[in-house]
Amino acid sequence: MAQEQQEGVKSEEREDLTQKTIDTLEIDLNNELTEEHEEEVPDVDYSQLSKEQLVNILENELASITAEGSKPAALKKAESVAREIRPVLDSIKQKEKETALAAFVAENGGEEGFEYKYDAETQKIDSLSREIRGLKNSYYQGQEKEKEKNFNVKTTLLQRLRTLLEDEGNRETDASGLKSSWEEFKKIQDEWKQAGNIASPHNGTLWATYNALIDRYFSNRNIYFELKELDRRRNSELKAELCEKVEELGKSLETRPMTREILNEANHIFEEYKHLGPAPKEDQEKLWQRFKEALDVLYDAQRGQFAEQKKSMQENYEQKLKIYEAITPFTTYNSGSIKEWNAKTKEIMAFQDQWVALKGIMPREEGKDLSKKFWAALKTFFNNKGEFFRQLESKREQNLEMKNQLCLEAEAILETGEDNPSTTQKIIELQKRWKGIGQVPEKFKDTIYDRFKKACDAYFDQKRAKNKEVEEEFENNLKKKTDLIERIEAAANNKDESTLNLLSAFKSEWTSVGFVPKKDMQAIQKRYIAAINTYVSAIGQLSSKEKEQAVLESEVELVRDGESSRNLYRKESDIRRKITQLENDIALWQNNIEFFAKSKTSDRLKAEFERKINSALSQLNDLKHQLSIIQEAI
């Protein structure tokens, strides 16, 4: 029996060494898994986003961490996003408060009594950030409490094990006592296995104490070696089964890629292996080498995948570097044309779409630096564009001031009640100056025009009321224009004689005739446009597009000659609506094309959509040309 006990002590020493080797490997593997699978969070310039977009981002992050089955990585990512948004929010709040304070001081002459309440979106961003931060704190506090609880549980189990050892040494043990003691011992083992992790500084000490007490327990029992051998044979069978499971995971890589889920499953199996007691000494090292080789297959595959991922990250970096180099010239772009600025904006937005479409991650430091430079270049371009439009708006404000002055002059002439040739010429000169002034801010376009037109119309109405001779002249002009319309209608019936030259002659004759009575103005104008439409349709050598252009030019000429521009405003609105509809249709069709698979049927559908897009683009160009003609007139 003494010899058996000596062999048992040596065996225990080897088991302790094996257990320490397993614990060390566990730490190394976990560290390696953490380093190699740290998630890359794409860099985003949150200062470029609106408050509504920031709210949406935080709401999505909050939803991801409150959803069932969410992982700590999601919580870490959400807290990181909230932390990066915080300085952006502080900057927004500071700017808004400073703007409100400046306005308050300008209005009240001082800061006394100033109170400022942030808008709902700003408060929402603040609230979401605090909620995410609170969830993070609660999570880690819970983790710490759980570890403290597990520490207390394991400390209690060690005390129970010591008490069991003391009882074994202080009393004679019969068969029933051996059985109850063994059952209590196994119960302590099961509870120890079920207890969770604890704070790392105490983990090694507790495990060392636990293993030492277990060894003492088996040493104090007369049936130690028999039970140990049985337990070892059982452990050998269980460890062999665990080896087979890990080997099956390695074989599965032949038909599926390496994933984090596979590594997690392998780690779970490793946890089971570690908690199993020793196998017979002749099998112990063989089983461990078999298990380690099976694990190595998985980690070799994971390392190879990570090397491939590094290659992909570098390729993604190089592609994004080309995009950044392509937009660098945009930072110095300058133009005095709205159309050219809008064209350049479409170009740079296309590059931005390419950047966003590259979803892969880049090397951490290089990618972060490149992202900052890319978004800074975009910001510079749009700052320059904003400065151009601010100057343009300033010019329109000046135009508004000049048109307001013309309104005042026209209203002053009207108030005098005079209608002599001198005042009439002044009104006409005011109308010419009005046409020479550019556009005003969009929100004042109709009101300022109506004001000026009202003053001019009132002057000429007053003049008509005082001068019957002029009214007779208007009646004669009405007759002349009616005769001219009838001649145009008659000419339209003879398609062989319908020509552009004759059309120009008709237009010139119409222009040479003066005003008609106001009550007949709209009717004669409509009839004239209808006659011109009919005549243009009769000109055989013109395409439908050229005919439509000729009719539009006729309407524009009417406005330039002092006729009502109400129809042109209506036509402008209709053309804008058609342009918007066509642009939406084109965008939808272009998006649909991307979803067509490669097949005969999809190729036909794709060709049909491309035909629709080309046709719509042609219509869009025509409508934009018509819109530019109308805008020049009004």
NORGI-V386280 format. One record per residue. N is the residue number from 0. SS is DSSP state (2 for helix, 1 for strand, 0 for the rest). D_CENTER is the distance of its C-alpha to the mean C-alpha in whole Angstrom. Layout:
n-><N & N>
ss-><SS & SS>
d_center-><D_CENTER & D_CENTER>
This chain:
n-><0 & 1 & 2 & 3 & 4 & 5 & 6 & 7 & 8 & 9 & 10 & 11 & 12 & 13 & 14 & 15 & 16 & 17 & 18 & 19 & 20 & 21 & 22 & 23 & 24 & 25 & 26 & 27 & 28 & 29 & 30 & 31 & 32 & 33 & 34 & 35 & 36 & 37 & 38 & 39 & 40 & 41 & 42 & 43 & 44 & 45 & 46 & 47 & 48 & 49 & 50 & 51 & 52 & 53 & 54 & 55 & 56 & 57 & 58 & 59 & 60 & 61 & 62 & 63 & 64 & 65 & 66 & 67 & 68 & 69 & 70 & 71 & 72 & 73 & 74 & 75 & 76 & 77 & 78 & 79 & 80 & 81 & 82 & 83 & 84 & 85 & 86 & 87 & 88 & 89 & 90 & 91 & 92 & 93 & 94 & 95 & 96 & 97 & 98 & 99 & 100 & 101 & 102 & 103 & 104 & 105 & 106 & 107 & 108 & 109 & 110 & 111 & 112 & 113 & 114 & 115 & 116 & 117 & 118 & 119 & 120 & 121 & 122 & 123 & 124 & 125 & 126 & 127 & 128 & 129 & 130 & 131 & 132 & 133 & 134 & 135 & 136 & 137 & 138 & 139 & 140 & 141 & 142 & 143 & 144 & 145 & 146 & 147 & 148 & 149 & 150 & 151 & 152 & 153 & 154 & 155 & 156 & 157 & 158 & 159 & 160 & 161 & 162 & 163 & 164 & 165 & 166 & 167 & 168 & 169 & 170 & 171 & 172 & 173 & 174 & 175 & 176 & 177 & 178 & 179 & 180 & 181 & 182 & 183 & 184 & 185 & 186 & 187 & 188 & 189 & 190 & 191 & 192 & 193 & 194 & 195 & 196 & 197 & 198 & 199 & 200 & 201 & 202 & 203 & 204 & 205 & 206 & 207 & 208 & 209 & 210 & 211 & 212 & 213 & 214 & 215 & 216 & 217 & 218 & 219 & 220 & 221 & 222 & 223 & 224 & 225 & 226 & 227 & 228 & 229 & 230 & 231 & 232 & 233 & 234 & 235 & 236 & 237 & 238 & 239 & 240 & 241 & 242 & 243 & 244 & 245 & 246 & 247 & 248 & 249 & 250 & 251 & 252 & 253 & 254 & 255 & 256 & 257 & 258 & 259 & 260 & 261 & 262 & 263 & 264 & 265 & 266 & 267 & 268 & 269 & 270 & 271 & 272 & 273 & 274 & 275 & 276 & 277 & 278 & 279 & 280 & 281 & 282 & 283 & 284 & 285 & 286 & 287 & 288 & 289 & 290 & 291 & 292 & 293 & 294 & 295 & 296 & 297 & 298 & 299 & 300 & 301 & 302 & 303 & 304 & 305 & 306 & 307 & 308 & 309 & 310 & 311 & 312 & 313 & 314 & 315 & 316 & 317 & 318 & 319 & 320 & 321 & 322 & 323 & 324 & 325 & 326 & 327 & 328 & 329 & 330 & 331 & 332 & 333 & 334 & 335 & 336 & 337 & 338 & 339 & 340 & 341 & 342 & 343 & 344 & 345 & 346 & 347 & 348 & 349 & 350 & 351 & 352 & 353 & 354 & 355 & 356 & 357 & 358 & 359 & 360 & 361 & 362 & 363 & 364 & 365 & 366 & 367 & 368 & 369 & 370 & 371 & 372 & 373 & 374 & 375 & 376 & 377 & 378 & 379 & 380 & 381 & 382 & 383 & 384 & 385 & 386 & 387 & 388 & 389 & 390 & 391 & 392 & 393 & 394 & 395 & 396 & 397 & 398 & 399 & 400 & 401 & 402 & 403 & 404 & 405 & 406 & 407 & 408 & 409 & 410 & 411 & 412 & 413 & 414 & 415 & 416 & 417 & 418 & 419 & 420 & 421 & 422 & 423 & 424 & 425 & 426 & 427 & 428 & 429 & 430 & 431 & 432 & 433 & 434 & 435 & 436 & 437 & 438 & 439 & 440 & 441 & 442 & 443 & 444 & 445 & 446 & 447 & 448 & 449 & 450 & 451 & 452 & 453 & 454 & 455 & 456 & 457 & 458 & 459 & 460 & 461 & 462 & 463 & 464 & 465 & 466 & 467 & 468 & 469 & 470 & 471 & 472 & 473 & 474 & 475 & 476 & 477 & 478 & 479 & 480 & 481 & 482 & 483 & 484 & 485 & 486 & 487 & 488 & 489 & 490 & 491 & 492 & 493 & 494 & 495 & 496 & 497 & 498 & 499 & 500 & 501 & 502 & 503 & 504 & 505 & 506 & 507 & 508 & 509 & 510 & 511 & 512 & 513 & 514 & 515 & 516 & 517 & 518 & 519 & 520 & 521 & 522 & 523 & 524 & 525 & 526 & 527 & 528 & 529 & 530 & 531 & 532 & 533 & 534 & 535 & 536 & 537 & 538 & 539 & 540 & 541 & 542 & 543 & 544 & 545 & 546 & 547 & 548 & 549 & 550 & 551 & 552 & 553 & 554 & 555 & 556 & 557 & 558 & 559 & 560 & 561 & 562 & 563 & 564 & 565 & 566 & 567 & 568 & 569 & 570 & 571 & 572 & 573 & 574 & 575 & 576 & 577 & 578 & 579 & 580 & 581 & 582 & 583 & 584 & 585 & 586 & 587 & 588 & 589 & 590 & 591 & 592 & 593 & 594 & 595 & 596 & 597 & 598 & 599 & 600 & 601 & 602 & 603 & 604 & 605 & 606 & 607 & 608 & 609 & 610 & 611 & 612 & 613 & 614 & 615 & 616 & 617 & 618 & 619 & 620 & 621 & 622 & 623 & 624 & 625 & 626 & 627 & 628 & 629 & 630 & 631 & 632 & 633>
ss-><0 & 2 & 2 & 2 & 2 & 2 & 2 & 2 & 2 & 2 & 2 & 2 & 2 & 2 & 2 & 2 & 2 & 2 & 2 & 2 & 2 & 2 & 2 & 2 & 2 & 2 & 2 & 2 & 2 & 2 & 2 & 2 & 2 & 2 & 2 & 2 & 0 & 0 & 0 & 0 & 0 & 0 & 0 & 0 & 0 & 2 & 2 & 2 & 0 & 0 & 2 & 2 & 2 & 2 & 2 & 2 & 2 & 2 & 2 & 2 & 2 & 2 & 2 & 2 & 2 & 2 & 0 & 0 & 0 & 0 & 0 & 2 & 2 & 2 & 2 & 2 & 2 & 2 & 2 & 2 & 2 & 2 & 2 & 2 & 2 & 2 & 2 & 2 & 2 & 2 & 2 & 2 & 2 & 2 & 2 & 2 & 2 & 2 & 2 & 2 & 2 & 2 & 2 & 2 & 2 & 2 & 2 & 2 & 0 & 0 & 0 & 0 & 0 & 0 & 0 & 0 & 0 & 0 & 0 & 2 & 2 & 2 & 2 & 2 & 2 & 2 & 2 & 2 & 2 & 2 & 2 & 2 & 2 & 2 & 2 & 2 & 2 & 2 & 2 & 2 & 2 & 2 & 2 & 2 & 2 & 2 & 2 & 2 & 2 & 2 & 2 & 2 & 2 & 2 & 2 & 2 & 2 & 2 & 2 & 2 & 2 & 2 & 2 & 2 & 2 & 2 & 2 & 2 & 2 & 2 & 0 & 0 & 0 & 0 & 2 & 2 & 2 & 2 & 2 & 2 & 2 & 2 & 2 & 2 & 2 & 2 & 2 & 2 & 2 & 2 & 2 & 2 & 2 & 2 & 0 & 0 & 0 & 0 & 0 & 2 & 2 & 2 & 2 & 2 & 2 & 2 & 2 & 2 & 2 & 2 & 2 & 2 & 2 & 2 & 2 & 2 & 2 & 2 & 2 & 0 & 0 & 0 & 0 & 2 & 2 & 2 & 2 & 2 & 2 & 2 & 2 & 2 & 2 & 2 & 2 & 2 & 2 & 2 & 2 & 2 & 2 & 2 & 2 & 2 & 2 & 2 & 2 & 2 & 2 & 2 & 2 & 2 & 0 & 0 & 0 & 0 & 0 & 0 & 0 & 2 & 2 & 2 & 2 & 2 & 2 & 2 & 2 & 2 & 2 & 2 & 2 & 2 & 2 & 2 & 2 & 0 & 0 & 0 & 0 & 0 & 2 & 2 & 2 & 2 & 2 & 2 & 2 & 2 & 2 & 2 & 2 & 2 & 2 & 2 & 2 & 2 & 2 & 2 & 2 & 2 & 2 & 2 & 2 & 2 & 2 & 2 & 2 & 2 & 2 & 2 & 2 & 2 & 2 & 2 & 2 & 2 & 2 & 2 & 2 & 2 & 2 & 2 & 2 & 2 & 2 & 2 & 2 & 2 & 2 & 2 & 2 & 2 & 0 & 0 & 0 & 0 & 0 & 2 & 2 & 2 & 2 & 2 & 2 & 2 & 2 & 2 & 2 & 2 & 2 & 2 & 2 & 2 & 2 & 2 & 2 & 2 & 2 & 0 & 0 & 0 & 0 & 0 & 0 & 2 & 2 & 2 & 2 & 2 & 2 & 2 & 2 & 2 & 2 & 2 & 2 & 2 & 2 & 2 & 2 & 2 & 2 & 2 & 2 & 2 & 2 & 2 & 2 & 2 & 2 & 2 & 2 & 2 & 2 & 2 & 2 & 2 & 2 & 2 & 2 & 2 & 2 & 2 & 2 & 2 & 2 & 2 & 2 & 2 & 2 & 2 & 2 & 2 & 2 & 2 & 2 & 2 & 0 & 0 & 0 & 0 & 2 & 2 & 2 & 2 & 2 & 2 & 2 & 2 & 2 & 2 & 2 & 2 & 2 & 2 & 2 & 2 & 0 & 0 & 0 & 0 & 0 & 2 & 2 & 2 & 2 & 2 & 2 & 2 & 2 & 2 & 2 & 2 & 2 & 2 & 2 & 2 & 2 & 2 & 2 & 2 & 2 & 2 & 2 & 2 & 2 & 2 & 0 & 2 & 2 & 2 & 2 & 2 & 2 & 2 & 2 & 2 & 2 & 2 & 2 & 2 & 2 & 2 & 2 & 2 & 2 & 2 & 2 & 2 & 2 & 2 & 2 & 2 & 2 & 0 & 2 & 2 & 2 & 0 & 0 & 2 & 2 & 2 & 2 & 2 & 2 & 2 & 2 & 2 & 2 & 2 & 2 & 2 & 0 & 0 & 0 & 0 & 0 & 2 & 2 & 2 & 2 & 2 & 2 & 2 & 2 & 2 & 2 & 2 & 2 & 2 & 2 & 2 & 2 & 2 & 2 & 2 & 2 & 2 & 0 & 0 & 0 & 0 & 0 & 2 & 2 & 2 & 2 & 2 & 2 & 2 & 2 & 2 & 2 & 2 & 2 & 2 & 2 & 2 & 2 & 2 & 0 & 0 & 0 & 0 & 0 & 2 & 2 & 2 & 2 & 2 & 2 & 2 & 2 & 2 & 2 & 2 & 2 & 2 & 2 & 2 & 2 & 2 & 2 & 2 & 2 & 2 & 2 & 2 & 2 & 2 & 2 & 2 & 2 & 0 & 0 & 0 & 0 & 0 & 0 & 2 & 2 & 2 & 2 & 2 & 2 & 2 & 2 & 2 & 2 & 2 & 2 & 2 & 2 & 2 & 2 & 2 & 2 & 2 & 2 & 2 & 2 & 2 & 2 & 2 & 2 & 2 & 2 & 2 & 2 & 2 & 2 & 2 & 2 & 0>
d_center-><77 & 76 & 75 & 73 & 71 & 71 & 69 & 67 & 66 & 66 & 63 & 61 & 61 & 59 & 57 & 56 & 55 & 53 & 51 & 50 & 49 & 47 & 45 & 45 & 43 & 41 & 40 & 39 & 37 & 35 & 34 & 34 & 31 & 29 & 29 & 28 & 26 & 24 & 20 & 18 & 15 & 12 & 13 & 10 & 11 & 11 & 13 & 11 & 9 & 10 & 12 & 11 & 7 & 10 & 12 & 9 & 9 & 12 & 13 & 12 & 14 & 17 & 17 & 17 & 20 & 22 & 22 & 25 & 25 & 23 & 24 & 24 & 22 & 19 & 21 & 21 & 17 & 16 & 19 & 18 & 14 & 16 & 19 & 16 & 15 & 18 & 20 & 17 & 18 & 21 & 21 & 19 & 22 & 25 & 24 & 24 & 27 & 29 & 28 & 29 & 32 & 33 & 33 & 35 & 38 & 38 & 39 & 41 & 42 & 42 & 39 & 42 & 40 & 37 & 34 & 30 & 28 & 24 & 22 & 21 & 17 & 19 & 21 & 19 & 17 & 20 & 21 & 18 & 19 & 23 & 22 & 20 & 23 & 26 & 25 & 25 & 28 & 30 & 29 & 30 & 33 & 34 & 34 & 36 & 38 & 38 & 40 & 42 & 43 & 44 & 46 & 48 & 48 & 49 & 52 & 53 & 53 & 55 & 58 & 58 & 59 & 61 & 63 & 64 & 65 & 67 & 69 & 69 & 71 & 73 & 75 & 76 & 74 & 75 & 73 & 72 & 71 & 69 & 67 & 66 & 65 & 63 & 61 & 60 & 59 & 57 & 55 & 55 & 53 & 51 & 50 & 49 & 47 & 45 & 44 & 41 & 40 & 41 & 41 & 41 & 44 & 46 & 45 & 48 & 51 & 50 & 50 & 53 & 55 & 54 & 55 & 58 & 59 & 59 & 61 & 64 & 63 & 64 & 67 & 69 & 69 & 72 & 70 & 67 & 68 & 68 & 65 & 63 & 64 & 63 & 60 & 59 & 60 & 57 & 55 & 55 & 55 & 51 & 50 & 51 & 49 & 46 & 47 & 47 & 43 & 42 & 43 & 42 & 38 & 39 & 41 & 38 & 36 & 38 & 36 & 32 & 30 & 30 & 28 & 27 & 29 & 32 & 32 & 32 & 35 & 37 & 37 & 38 & 41 & 42 & 42 & 44 & 46 & 46 & 48 & 50 & 54 & 56 & 57 & 61 & 61 & 62 & 58 & 56 & 55 & 55 & 53 & 50 & 50 & 49 & 47 & 45 & 46 & 43 & 41 & 41 & 40 & 37 & 36 & 37 & 35 & 32 & 33 & 33 & 29 & 28 & 30 & 28 & 25 & 26 & 27 & 23 & 22 & 24 & 23 & 20 & 20 & 23 & 20 & 18 & 21 & 22 & 19 & 19 & 23 & 22 & 20 & 22 & 25 & 22 & 23 & 26 & 26 & 28 & 29 & 31 & 29 & 26 & 26 & 26 & 23 & 21 & 22 & 21 & 18 & 17 & 19 & 16 & 13 & 15 & 15 & 11 & 11 & 13 & 12 & 9 & 11 & 13 & 12 & 16 & 17 & 19 & 22 & 21 & 23 & 23 & 19 & 18 & 20 & 19 & 15 & 17 & 19 & 16 & 14 & 17 & 18 & 15 & 16 & 20 & 19 & 18 & 20 & 23 & 22 & 22 & 25 & 26 & 25 & 27 & 30 & 30 & 29 & 32 & 34 & 34 & 35 & 38 & 39 & 38 & 41 & 43 & 43 & 44 & 47 & 48 & 47 & 50 & 52 & 52 & 53 & 56 & 57 & 57 & 59 & 62 & 63 & 64 & 63 & 66 & 64 & 63 & 61 & 60 & 59 & 57 & 55 & 54 & 54 & 51 & 49 & 49 & 48 & 45 & 44 & 44 & 42 & 38 & 35 & 34 & 31 & 30 & 31 & 34 & 35 & 37 & 39 & 40 & 41 & 43 & 45 & 46 & 47 & 49 & 51 & 52 & 53 & 55 & 57 & 57 & 58 & 61 & 62 & 63 & 64 & 67 & 68 & 69 & 70 & 66 & 65 & 68 & 66 & 63 & 65 & 66 & 63 & 62 & 65 & 64 & 60 & 62 & 64 & 61 & 59 & 62 & 63 & 59 & 59 & 62 & 61 & 58 & 61 & 62 & 59 & 62 & 62 & 58 & 57 & 54 & 57 & 59 & 55 & 55 & 59 & 58 & 55 & 57 & 60 & 57 & 56 & 60 & 60 & 60 & 58 & 59 & 60 & 56 & 57 & 57 & 54 & 52 & 54 & 55 & 52 & 51 & 54 & 53 & 50 & 51 & 54 & 52 & 50 & 53 & 54 & 51 & 51 & 54 & 54 & 54 & 52 & 49 & 46 & 44 & 41 & 44 & 46 & 43 & 42 & 46 & 46 & 43 & 44 & 47 & 45 & 44 & 48 & 49 & 46 & 47 & 51 & 50 & 49 & 47 & 43 & 42 & 42 & 40 & 37 & 37 & 37 & 34 & 32 & 33 & 32 & 28 & 28 & 29 & 26 & 23 & 24 & 25 & 22 & 20 & 22 & 22 & 18 & 19 & 22 & 20 & 17 & 20 & 22 & 20 & 21 & 25 & 27 & 30 & 33 & 35 & 34 & 30 & 31 & 33 & 30 & 28 & 31 & 31 & 28 & 28 & 31 & 29 & 27 & 29 & 31 & 29 & 28 & 32 & 32 & 29 & 31 & 34 & 32 & 30 & 34 & 36 & 33 & 34 & 38 & 37 & 36 & 38 & 41 & 39>
